[in-house]
Structure formats: C-alpha cells, structure tokens
Amino acid sequence: MIPKRPGNKPLLCAGAAAGEARCALIMLHGRRGAQERLLSVAQRVAPPDVAIYVPSPPEVAWWPQPARIHVPAEDPHLAASLAYLDTIVQSAVDAGIPTTRIVIAGLSQGACLALEYAALGRQQYRAVFALSGALLGTMARKAPVVATAGKPLTRRQAAKLRQQPAVIKPAKTRYNAGLFGQTIRISVHSQDPHIPVPSVEESSALLAALGADVTVEIEPGRGHGLIQTDIARLRDALMERPADTAKPAPEGEPARATASLPSTRATNSTNWRLRAGKREDRPAQRRDRPKKRDKRVGKKRAERLNG
C-alpha cells in the first residue's frame, strides 16, 4: 500500500499486477501536467507484463519554483517529492520487482525530479529517462527574478529571466559518486524554451563524472516535451532481457552466465553527430592502395626521352 501525500491525486496504476509483473515503469509528469495523458503514453509504451505507476504531485507541481529558479537541496517540497518517489519504488520492490527492473521516466519538471533522484544513487535502476529535463541548479540564473509573493511572473519578468546567463552550478558533493554505470538518457529540443542545451550538457558531464552511463539526444527545432525517438527508446528499455527470466542459482552452485543483448545505445558525442546527419559507421579510408598514375605525366616523359 503506497501512502498518499497530502493534497495528492490518487496514484494511477495500469498494466500487469505488481506481484505478477516482469518490470515496472514509473512516469512523472511535469508542472501543470495531465496525469491521465501521461498514463496513456505509458500504456502505449509498456508491454503487457509491465506494471505502470503514474503518481501526481500536490497541487500542480513537484515544487513551486520554476525550472530557471535555483532549488536548494534542503527545499522541503523537493525533499517531500523525493521521499514520495522512494515509497513508490519501495512498494514495487516489496511486490517482488527488483530495482534493476524498474524504469523511471519523467517529463519536464518530472524529468528534473527523476534525474535528481537518480543522482542521489540510492539504488541501481534499469534506466532513468529525462524527457526535456536537466539536473536542478544547472538552469538557475545569476540574479533570479523573484515575483511578488502570491503572484505569477509578468511577461517582462519572464523575458528577463530567459536572457540571464546560467552561472549557478549544482555541488558535486550533493550527489553520490557511486552510480556505477547507471543508464541515464536525457532528451531535449535544441531550442527548448525551458531547458537550455547548455544545462543538458552540464548535467550529462556531471552525471558521467559520478559514474553514470549517460546518453544525450538533441532534436533540432523548438519545443518542450517528447522528441521523435523517446517512445522507441522507452519501449526498448522495457523489452524482455535474459536477466529478467534467469532464475537464481541454488546454494553452493555457481550462477550460469547469460548472454546479454547487444547495446544499441550511442554515446553523447555520437548522438550529437548522428543528429547532425553524419555517419558513424563509415569505414576508415585505406592508405595502402597504390595511387593512380597520371597518364599525361607518362606521355610527357616519353616525349622528352624520344626527343
């Protein structure tokens, strides 16, 4: 039984029953996001033997600050959201789904929450997806514009906020340096109005320094949300693997090695080159081939010798 946070909407569950599921998918929607809409996306992505959890924050956001306002680690709203996500993960584990078979995916502010949760390194998960998101702190501004208490930002304040350069960086000591190859994928549009590409690059570098296996995909154009490859990448992460059906070896008998599926995930730099349209599988040019002789040079030499 997952405890309900004060002010939360009910936790939406779909797919296979937790006790019978092979994997679990936890999807976190963004600021003012529609819980039911994200559930329909999860149902389209997940195979029938995957349990789906779509939680909802209190009111309209996981924390009240916009993405470009610095959120400190001790923020009570952030701490409560991380603790609530922890209870959902623990409930899946109690139902018999290990964390290595749990995929956490977030959209917008939910993506920031997913990255923050993964960077703490509490457990090893199958994959963490940040769909249009970055680590908290990488998007903060030098002089944050603070609106009047209880009133939203005006258009002029929002425009000024977008023009300020990002200078505040998250402290590395805030996170766990033992991510040990945790698979993390970050996707964003090149002209995202809320998540700047430099913030994604900084988040990728920081997570890689902590030991994670980070993949970044940047889609050209303006937008905020899913990019074209997100659905396929999520579906691939939830597909059955040999380790999912492997039974534990009896006591005193060594475990048998299972063949792993070939990885099709590219590195950060490879993804950026692929998005630019360059081929990475082009074979190296051979240098041991003899150069073709210019017929005109041979003709002139023959005329001098005969001449």
Number of C-alpha atoms within 10 A of each C-alpha: 8 12 10 14 16 9 10 13 14 13 16 13 16 18 18 18 16 23 13 13 19 23 27 29 29 23 25 29 27 26 20 12 18 12 20 13 10 18 22 11 12 25 16 12 21 24 17 15 18 26 26 26 23 22 22 28 27 15 14 14 19 24 21 13 13 15 22 22 21 19 19 12 15 8 10 11 18 18 15 15 20 17 14 19 19 13 16 19 23 16 16 25 18 13 13 15 21 19 19 17 25 26 22 28 26 25 25 25 27 28 27 27 28 28 25 19 21 25 25 16 18 13 16 19 19 20 22 26 28 29 28 29 33 32 25 24 23 25 30 23 20 14 13 14 15 13 12 9 6 6 8 11 15 11 9 8 14 14 11 12 20 14 9 15 12 18 13 16 18 21 11 13 8 11 19 15 18 17 23 13 14 24 21 25 23 25 26 30 23 18 16 19 12 19 24 21 21 14 20 24 16 17 25 23 14 21 25 19 15 22 17 22 20 23 21 22 26 22 20 14 11 11 17 19 16 17 17 10 11 20 15 10 14 21 14 13 20 22 15 15 14 11 14 12 9 12 9 10 10 8 7 6 8 9 12 10 9 10 9 9 9 6 6 7 14 14 14 20 12 17 18 17 14 15 14 12 9 12 11 10 6 7 7 6 7 6 7 6 7 6 7 6 8 8 8 8 9 10 10 10 11 10 9 8 7 6 6
